[in-house]
């Protein structure tokens, strides 16, 4: 053990004495380990974010829409051929579905909004039925959401996000004010909590109005999305079958026709994300492995140079009784020390990169203890593997020839 620490001190001294060479030696290791740490932290943070977003949908909720989960261009073109879902589909399910606790519908477009001489462009305008916030766990901060009476009477009322408040009502009370959405007047009746942004996309850039008012102003040519909440998780499958039967009957599908709509659950979305994140993780690990291999090769070359520079030292040690194993252990310990130092710097760098990316993207940083341990083990493993050959070369030197070396 003492020999290991002595060798480590020698390696650290060599690193400090040759700073530029040390940086060039360790840069591959630093890049490889920092990439692993940053990717693991970001993907874990993204997993936490996606799981939290899916939880807002709930385990007993599913959606019915025209497209579903699209994973290829062919699926997208196929979805374009399907019938549009309508408010009548929503009403039919709401009336006859026994297993449905709540049913909601929504439709979305993008328009500008105005208050006085202030504008905000490209706002998500969502028309929805009153049940929507009760199904997707939508948080209300001030005022209230459009009510059933607002929906029935097609009232021009608006529930807004904080981007609208910050741009149109800086420093003033917004409840009760009239805004113009695509030229039409709406009264602001409430707002949601501030949700921030993710990947540069704001989650507060929205205005919600009654779906009936939405279709009156923007038309009913768009397909609506339906949100269905079952009574219990155990009745989810039965409720989906019930909704499927209603939709197939309304769309006049034959028994052997495929559904011309899609039913998606929170579990479906979670499985899709898990497959994507696993694939992305493997790809990034593969890329970072290249840096680790390059770093290992550089460490091996530096250790070979070190063996050549210290040939006479090896000869003297052997002449006074050092065995092959002692020499081999000395150089292997130095290689291991070099790689662990590079790994430690890589871990710190990886966390700094992850924190910076997390700050810029809005994705939470999911720090895992196992990723730190893995980073050190990977660095140590690379240093050990690529340090074996130089250590064996040093151990096999003939002491007489080594002492003659100038």
PERANOR-V473145 format. One record per residue. N is the residue number from 1. RES is the residue in one letter. OMEGA is omega as a letter, one per 20 degrees, with the letter a starting at -180 (* if undefined). NEAR is the number of other C-alpha atoms within 8 Angstrom. D_LAST is the distance of its C-alpha to the last C-alpha in whole Angstrom. Layout:
N|RES|OMEGA|NEAR|D_LAST + N|RES|OMEGA|NEAR|D_LAST
This chain:
1|X|r|4|32 + 2|X|r|5|30 + 3|X|r|7|26 + 4|X|a|10|27 + 5|X|r|8|28 + 6|X|r|8|25 + 7|X|r|12|23 + 8|X|r|11|26 + 9|X|r|8|25 + 10|X|a|9|21 + 11|X|r|12|22 + 12|X|r|10|25 + 13|X|r|8|23 + 14|X|r|8|20 + 15|X|a|11|24 + 16|X|a|8|25 + 17|X|a|6|22 + 18|X|a|8|22 + 19|X|a|8|25 + 20|X|r|6|26 + 21|X|r|8|23 + 22|X|r|10|25 + 23|X|r|8|28 + 24|X|r|8|27 + 25|X|a|11|26 + 26|X|a|14|29 + 27|X|r|10|31 + 28|X|r|15|32 + 29|X|a|17|33 + 30|X|a|14|35 + 31|X|a|12|37 + 32|X|a|15|37 + 33|X|a|17|38 + 34|X|r|17|41 + 35|X|r|13|42 + 36|X|a|14|43 + 37|X|a|16|44 + 38|X|a|12|46 + 39|X|r|11|48 + 40|X|a|13|49 + 41|X|a|14|51 + 42|X|a|14|52 + 43|X|r|11|54 + 44|X|r|11|55 + 45|X|r|13|57 + 46|X|r|12|58 + 47|X|r|10|59 + 48|X|a|10|61 + 49|X|a|10|63 + 50|X|r|10|64 + 51|X|r|9|65 + 52|X|r|8|67 + 53|X|r|8|69 + 54|X|r|11|70 + 55|X|r|9|71 + 56|X|r|9|74 + 57|X|r|12|75 + 58|X|a|10|76 + 59|X|a|9|76 + 60|X|a|10|79 + 61|X|r|14|79 + 62|X|a|12|79 + 63|X|r|12|79 + 64|X|a|13|81 + 65|X|a|13|80 + 66|X|a|14|80 + 67|X|a|10|76 + 68|X|r|10|75 + 69|X|a|6|71 + 70|X|a|8|70 + 71|X|r|5|67 + 72|X|r|6|67 + 73|X|r|7|69 + 74|X|r|6|71 + 75|X|r|9|72 + 76|X|r|10|73 + 77|X|r|8|75 + 78|X|a|8|77 + 79|X|r|9|78 + 80|X|a|7|79 + 81|X|a|6|82 + 82|X|r|9|83 + 83|X|r|8|86 + 84|X|r|8|86 + 85|X|a|10|86 + 86|X|r|9|89 + 87|X|r|8|91 + 88|X|r|6|93 + 89|X|r|10|91 + 90|X|a|12|90 + 91|X|a|8|94 + 92|X|r|9|94 + 93|X|a|12|91 + 94|X|a|10|92 + 95|X|a|6|96 + 96|X|a|6|96 + 97|X|a|10|92 + 98|X|a|6|93 + 99|X|a|10|90 + 100|X|r|12|89 + 101|X|r|9|88 + 102|X|r|10|88 + 103|X|r|15|87 + 104|X|r|14|86 + 105|X|r|14|85 + 106|X|r|13|84 + 107|X|a|13|83 + 108|X|r|8|80 + 109|X|r|7|80 + 110|X|a|8|78 + 111|X|r|11|80 + 112|X|r|11|80 + 113|X|a|12|82 + 114|X|r|12|84 + 115|X|a|11|85 + 116|X|r|5|87 + 117|X|a|5|85 + 118|X|a|8|81 + 119|X|r|10|80 + 120|X|a|11|77 + 121|X|r|7|77 + 122|X|r|7|76 + 123|X|r|12|77 + 124|X|r|11|77 + 125|X|a|12|81 + 126|X|r|14|82 + 127|X|a|15|85 + 128|X|r|13|86 + 129|X|a|13|88 + 130|X|a|12|89 + 131|X|a|9|87 + 132|X|a|14|84 + 133|X|r|10|82 + 134|X|a|7|84 + 135|X|a|16|82 + 136|X|r|9|78 + 137|X|a|8|78 + 138|X|a|10|78 + 139|X|r|7|78 + 140|X|a|11|81 + 141|X|a|8|80 + 142|X|r|7|84 + 143|X|a|9|87 + 144|X|r|9|87 + 145|X|r|11|87 + 146|X|a|15|89 + 147|X|r|7|92 + 148|X|r|8|94 + 149|X|r|6|97 + 150|X|a|12|95 + 151|X|a|15|94 + 152|X|a|8|97 + 153|X|r|6|99 + 154|X|a|10|96 + 155|X|a|9|95 + 156|X|r|11|93 + 157|X|a|12|91 + 158|X|r|13|87 + 159|X|a|15|84 + 160|X|r|13|81 + 161|X|a|14|77 + 162|X|r|12|75 + 163|X|r|9|74 + 164|X|r|14|78 + 165|X|a|11|79 + 166|X|a|8|76 + 167|X|a|10|77 + 168|X|a|11|80 + 169|X|a|11|81 + 170|X|r|7|79 + 171|X|r|4|80 + 172|X|r|5|84 + 173|X|a|5|85 + 174|X|a|8|85 + 175|X|r|9|88 + 176|X|r|7|91 + 177|X|r|7|90 + 178|X|r|9|90 + 179|X|r|12|87 + 180|X|r|11|88 + 181|X|a|11|86 + 182|X|r|7|86 + 183|X|a|5|89 + 184|X|a|6|91 + 185|X|r|9|92 + 186|X|r|11|90 + 187|X|r|12|91 + 188|X|a|14|88 + 189|X|a|13|88 + 190|X|r|14|85 + 191|X|r|14|81 + 192|X|r|13|79 + 193|X|r|9|76 + 194|X|a|7|73 + 195|X|r|6|70 + 196|X|a|8|67 + 197|X|r|11|65 + 198|X|a|10|63 + 199|X|r|8|60 + 200|X|a|8|62 + 201|X|a|6|66 + 202|X|r|8|68 + 203|X|a|9|70 + 204|X|a|12|73 + 205|X|a|11|74 + 206|X|r|13|77 + 207|X|a|13|81 + 208|X|r|12|83 + 209|X|r|15|87 + 210|X|a|17|89 + 211|X|r|14|89 + 212|X|r|10|92 + 213|X|r|13|92 + 214|X|a|13|89 + 215|X|r|10|90 + 216|X|a|9|93 + 217|X|a|6|91 + 218|X|r|6|88 + 219|X|a|8|90 + 220|X|a|8|90 + 221|X|a|4|88 + 222|X|r|7|85 + 223|X|r|11|84 + 224|X|r|12|84 + 225|X|a|12|82 + 226|X|r|12|83 + 227|X|a|13|82 + 228|X|r|14|84 + 229|X|r|12|83 + 230|X|a|14|84 + 231|X|a|10|86 + 232|X|r|7|84 + 233|X|a|8|80 + 234|X|a|5|82 + 235|X|a|10|84 + 236|X|a|12|82 + 237|X|r|7|82 + 238|X|r|8|86 + 239|X|r|13|86 + 240|X|r|9|84 + 241|X|a|8|86 + 242|X|r|10|89 + 243|X|r|10|87 + 244|X|r|8|86 + 245|X|r|8|90 + 246|X|a|10|91 + 247|X|a|10|89 + 248|X|r|10|90 + 249|X|a|8|93 + 250|X|a|8|93 + 251|X|r|7|91 + 252|X|r|6|94 + 253|X|r|10|91 + 254|X|a|5|92 + 255|X|a|4|91 + 256|X|r|4|88 + 257|X|r|6|87 + 258|X|r|5|83 + 259|X|r|7|83 + 260|X|r|7|83 + 261|X|a|11|82 + 262|X|r|11|79 + 263|X|a|10|79 + 264|X|r|11|76 + 265|X|r|10|75 + 266|X|r|13|72 + 267|X|r|7|71 + 268|X|r|8|70 + 269|X|r|11|69 + 270|X|r|11|66 + 271|X|r|8|65 + 272|X|a|8|65 + 273|X|r|9|62 + 274|X|r|9|60 + 275|X|a|8|60 + 276|X|a|8|59 + 277|X|r|10|56 + 278|X|r|8|55 + 279|X|r|8|54 + 280|X|r|8|53 + 281|X|a|11|50 + 282|X|r|8|49 + 283|X|a|8|48 + 284|X|r|11|47 + 285|X|r|10|45 + 286|X|r|8|44 + 287|X|a|8|42 + 288|X|r|13|40 + 289|X|r|9|39 + 290|X|r|9|37 + 291|X|r|12|36 + 292|X|r|15|34 + 293|X|r|10|33 + 294|X|r|10|31 + 295|X|r|14|30 + 296|X|r|14|29 + 297|X|r|9|27 + 298|X|r|11|25 + 299|X|r|16|24 + 300|X|r|13|23 + 301|X|r|8|21 + 302|X|r|9|19 + 303|X|r|12|19 + 304|X|r|9|17 + 305|X|r|8|15 + 306|X|r|8|14 + 307|X|r|11|13 + 308|X|a|7|10 + 309|X|a|7|9 + 310|X|r|8|10 + 311|X|a|13|9 + 312|X|r|12|7 + 313|X|r|9|11 + 314|X|r|13|13 + 315|X|a|15|12 + 316|X|a|11|13 + 317|X|r|9|16 + 318|X|a|11|17 + 319|X|a|8|16 + 320|X|r|6|19 + 321|X|r|6|21 + 322|X|r|9|21 + 323|X|a|7|22 + 324|X|a|9|22 + 325|X|r|7|24 + 326|X|r|9|23 + 327|X|a|13|20 + 328|X|a|12|22 + 329|X|a|10|24 + 330|X|a|12|22 + 331|X|r|14|20 + 332|X|r|13|24 + 333|X|r|11|25 + 334|X|r|12|23 + 335|X|r|16|24 + 336|X|r|13|28 + 337|X|r|13|28 + 338|X|a|14|27 + 339|X|r|16|29 + 340|X|r|12|32 + 341|X|r|8|31 + 342|X|r|13|32 + 343|X|r|17|35 + 344|X|r|10|36 + 345|X|r|10|36 + 346|X|r|16|38 + 347|X|r|14|40 + 348|X|r|9|41 + 349|X|a|10|41 + 350|X|r|14|43 + 351|X|r|12|46 + 352|X|r|8|46 + 353|X|r|10|46 + 354|X|r|14|49 + 355|X|r|9|51 + 356|X|r|8|51 + 357|X|r|9|52 + 358|X|r|12|55 + 359|X|a|8|56 + 360|X|a|8|56 + 361|X|a|10|58 + 362|X|r|11|60 + 363|X|r|13|58 + 364|X|r|10|58 + 365|X|a|12|54 + 366|X|a|12|54 + 367|X|r|9|51 + 368|X|r|8|51 + 369|X|a|6|49 + 370|X|r|6|48 + 371|X|r|11|46 + 372|X|r|10|44 + 373|X|r|8|43 + 374|X|r|8|42 + 375|X|r|14|40 + 376|X|a|11|38 + 377|X|r|8|38 + 378|X|r|10|37 + 379|X|r|15|34 + 380|X|r|13|33 + 381|X|r|9|34 + 382|X|r|12|32 + 383|X|r|16|29 + 384|X|a|11|29 + 385|X|a|7|30 + 386|X|r|13|27 + 387|X|a|15|24 + 388|X|a|9|25 + 389|X|r|8|23 + 390|X|a|14|20 + 391|X|r|14|20 + 392|X|r|9|21 + 393|X|r|9|18 + 394|X|a|13|16 + 395|X|a|11|18 + 396|X|r|7|18 + 397|X|r|11|14 + 398|X|a|7|14 + 399|X|a|11|13 + 400|X|r|7|12 + 401|X|r|9|10 + 402|X|r|14|9 + 403|X|r|11|8 + 404|X|a|7|6 + 405|X|r|7|4 + 406|X|*|3|0
